[in-house]
Amino acid sequence: MSINLQTPIDYLKGVGPNRADLLKKELGIHTYQDLINLFPNRYLDRTQYYKIHQLQRNTAEVQVIGEIISIKEVAQSRSAGRGKRLVATFKDDTGIMELVWFRGHKWIRESLKLHKPYVVFGKVNWFQGVFSMPHPDMELLEEHQKHIRSAMQPIYPSTEKLTNKGISNRVIIKIMQQLFLETQGRFQETLSDKLISELKLLAKSEAVFNIHFPKNQALLARAQFRLKFEELFYIQLQLILKNLIHKSKIKGLPFTQVGTYFNTFYNEHLPFELTQAQKRVLKEIRQDLGSNAQMNRLLQGDVGSGKTIVAFMSMLMALDNGFQACLMAPTEILSVQHYNGLLELSNNLNISIKLLTGSSNTSERKGIHKSLENGELDILIGTHALLEDKVKFKHLGLAIIDEQHRFGVEQRSKLWHKGPATSSQNKTDLGVIPPHILVMTATPIPRTLAMSVYGDLDISVIDELPPGRQAIKTVHRYDKNRLKVFRFIRDEIEKGRQIYIVYPLIQESEKMDYKDLMDGYESIVRDFPPPKYQISIVHGKMKPADKDYEMQRFIKGETNIMVATTVIEVGVNVPNASVMIIESAERFGLSQLHQLRGRVGRGAEQSYCILMTSHKLSNDSKIRLDTMCSTNDGFEIAEVDLKLRGPGDLMGTQQSGVLNLKIADLIKDKDILQSARYYAKNVLQNDPTLKHPENKAILNTYQQLGKYKNIWNYIS
């Protein structure tokens, strides 16, 4: 059978069906390729051999050459627990030490050879004037000298089950060596000569050899760089190619003009001067809409940065070109808020806007369906209800999705198919021209993650707040300071302001959380007694109508304090609320704390966020609280969050498999990622189809990856 990296692992000498089965289940190793891509976690530097008289009392791992001169069993002292330990006396020409085993005596004793030179490796202990090495790694010197000589020993990822079944690190090293013998250490080059020489990269075969059996520290560093670059390069190549193919193949509706709606609003009804960032983003959107390709853009902007007005003005461009627009939000509260906001903005424009949610009654729905299909309705705002089959547009030209990480891919693609048919007679054969897509998020995504997960979308960022907004002051207070905090609340209420007090709600301990919320509510009522103070309460167990009633009372200013769980995280806009108190703040993630803080600071007055915690705080909690107190910048916060939680957690469950990287690390290898994206763009700019002879290796690798979906198939 010819050696091919797709050969099943069962065929590798020394593996066999049982081991193959374990390697598949425990480490996901099915083929030779998978084994090659099992990269070591760390390395033991075995370049030096120590003499016994050179040993130091430290925790370093060392290797010593010597021989066993005697073996005995010794009863344990009472303090060490009953049982025996096996002790071998080990000597070299400078002294003696002990090798000690606490279990497995029988087979260890049988396998040890007296007066034969061994290399022993492990951590040494110093006890009563003698060095000892518990459970050493041992090899006869002649065996040790036979191996592919690697100065540094790789330590591979493993599991308890593998170790228990006898697949130790030594066994993995042996099967890895066998793989190198069978393949003769020759691996097909995956990058172009130009890239290799420009970046001074190791050749593929040399990099693969030195990642598993590095000759020295310097070669290991070069091998790691080469393989990290390659992994990130192909992720970027796929994402950028996907974007290019999208633009060349997926035609967009041509928005040829910026007309009356847009210009009238911009010149006569704009409620405030746009920031430079908003102007820049509108320009980017305008270019997309006029380019004949479908727009597929992600708009990032911190809470309160003015994404809504950008979305509205983009909708006006659709209307100017004879198309309809829609905006889909993940919750009813948020869609109602968008609806009210857009209604206010369109006051003088003679535009028809409607709201469709789960609560819309049958007659409302019928009216909306009818006016959508005959083109009388210009803009539809709503929740998932927009995706229902009954919702049919006459000419949908622009679909805006807010907080898109709350929607699955399938739901987004349903919106695609609501675009106008390319021919009204034959919709099925000729297909649908998809509407332009604008995705908005107030959850700042770190650049590295945006480049990797959303690398196939064009990205716009609103990175400045509207003028007149004051930065929110954030402080951390312990429970013992509660009376001072209550005094501060009274002062703010005296000034006519409103207050949020938020309690955590974490599914697993819902009963406990509910109790916390109700206890908190009762103590607040005691300190802020009616009728002088009015308090609203909102939580997940309430009926939607009751929740809405309480929300409305707070919005209208009929209540001073809103006690709530995180249901208010997204989308309640009360400019008069100036204080956000977050109870048990240590139980929240950074992005959630930042989202909650964004509920205040919406008016011209100074706003405050107070993070209340107990005295017991983990290290991560301290970092989160310090970050919140030191910055209001959502992108800075997102970077810290990425470091604390890692990419999988940050993207949420639907996306956590997106970056199952083998060797690169998005956080530590930020610079390599940026370089990989730069070179991938460069290659595709000069050769979009990768047909130039110099890119043969790149094209070949790219096609293989598509074929076997092996490592780099992570398209968002």
Sequence and secondary structure as in RCSB ss.txt:
>XXXX:A:sequence
MSINLQTPIDYLKGVGPNRADLLKKELGIHTYQDLINLFPNRYLDRTQYYKIHQLQRNTAEVQVIGEIISIKEVA
QSRSAGRGKRLVATFKDDTGIMELVWFRGHKWIRESLKLHKPYVVFGKVNWFQGVFSMPHPDMELLEEHQKHIRS
AMQPIYPSTEKLTNKGISNRVIIKIMQQLFLETQGRFQETLSDKLISELKLLAKSEAVFNIHFPKNQALLARAQF
RLKFEELFYIQLQLILKNLIHKSKIKGLPFTQVGTYFNTFYNEHLPFELTQAQKRVLKEIRQDLGSNAQMNRLLQ
GDVGSGKTIVAFMSMLMALDNGFQACLMAPTEILSVQHYNGLLELSNNLNISIKLLTGSSNTSERKGIHKSLENG
ELDILIGTHALLEDKVKFKHLGLAIIDEQHRFGVEQRSKLWHKGPATSSQNKTDLGVIPPHILVMTATPIPRTLA
MSVYGDLDISVIDELPPGRQAIKTVHRYDKNRLKVFRFIRDEIEKGRQIYIVYPLIQESEKMDYKDLMDGYESIV
RDFPPPKYQISIVHGKMKPADKDYEMQRFIKGETNIMVATTVIEVGVNVPNASVMIIESAERFGLSQLHQLRGRV
GRGAEQSYCILMTSHKLSNDSKIRLDTMCSTNDGFEIAEVDLKLRGPGDLMGTQQSGVLNLKIADLIKDKDILQS
ARYYAKNVLQNDPTLKHPENKAILNTYQQLGKYKNIWNYIS
>XXXX:A:secstr
    TTSBGGGSTTTHHHHHHHHHHHH   BHHHHHT   SEEEE    B GGG  SSS EEEEEEEEEEEEEEE
  GGG SSEEEEEEEEETTEEEEEEESS HHHHHHH  TTSEEEEEEE EEETTEEEEES EEEEHHHHHHS   
SEEEE    HHHHHTT  HHHHHHHHHHHHHHHTT     S HHHHHHTT   HHHHHHHHHS SSHHHHHHHHH
HHHHHHHHHHHHHHHHHHHHHHHHSB        HHHHHIIIII SS   HHHHHHHHHHHHHHTSSB  EEEEE
E TTS HHHHHHHHHHHHHHTT EEEEE SSHHHHHHHHHHHHHHTTTS   EEEE TT  HHHHHHHHHHHHTT
   EEEESGGGGSTT   SSEEEEEEESGGGS HHHHHHHHTTS BSSSS HHHH B   EEEEEESS   HHHH
HHHSTTSEEEEE S  TT    EEEEEEGGGHHHHHHHHHHHHHTT EEEEE    GGGHHHHHHHHHHHHHHHH
HHS TTTS EEEE TTS HHHHHHHHHHHHTTS SEEEE GGGTTT   TTEEEEEETTGGGS HHHHHHHHTTS
  SSS  EEEEEE S   HHHHHHHHHHHH   HHHHHHHHHHHHHHHHHH GGGGGGG  SS  TTTTHHHHHH
HHHHHHHHHHH TT  SGGGHHHHHHHHHHHHH  S     
